[in-house]
Amino acid sequence: MITSNIDTASKPVQAKPFDTGDRVMLNSQLIITMPNRGRTYRFSPEDEFVVVRRKDESNFYVAFIKAPWLGVFELNDEGFSLCDED
């Protein structure tokens, strides 16, 4: 899996690690290329994900809320911020 963040926003970075079940949103565009599947996924700033679980201090597994059938992605939490609770 190849990921690339295109920094288009200057929002503050979340200070603490996100927890399982947290809703997080992208701060910038994200492109994920999966050569083994022959697919490229493009996500926009403010797209929402849910944290499935932490991997370590700076990485976590997330699922895209609008299309959970895409699977779980391992990402770094730098490009995300916590969603506002409604």
MOVEN-V986485 format. One record per pair of residues at least 6 apart in sequence whose C-alpha atoms are under 6 Angstrom apart, sorted by the first residue. I is the first residue (numbers start at 0). J is the second residue. If there is no record, write none. Layout:
{{I J} {I J}}
This chain:
{{0 32} {0 33} {1 31} {1 32} {2 30} {2 31} {3 29} {3 30} {4 28} {4 29} {5 27} {5 28} {6 27} {7 27} {8 26} {8 27} {13 80} {19 50} {19 51} {19 52} {20 49} {20 50} {21 49} {21 50} {22 48} {22 49} {22 82} {23 47} {23 48} {23 80} {23 81} {23 82} {24 45} {24 46} {24 47} {24 79} {24 80} {24 82} {25 44} {25 45} {25 46} {25 78} {25 79} {26 44} {26 78} {26 79} {27 44} {28 42} {28 43} {28 44} {29 41} {29 42} {30 40} {30 41} {31 39} {31 40} {32 38} {32 39} {47 64} {48 62} {48 63} {48 64} {49 61} {49 62} {50 60} {50 61} {51 60} {51 61} {52 59} {52 60} {53 59} {57 75} {57 76} {58 74} {58 75} {58 76} {59 73} {59 74} {60 72} {60 73} {61 71} {61 72} {62 71}}
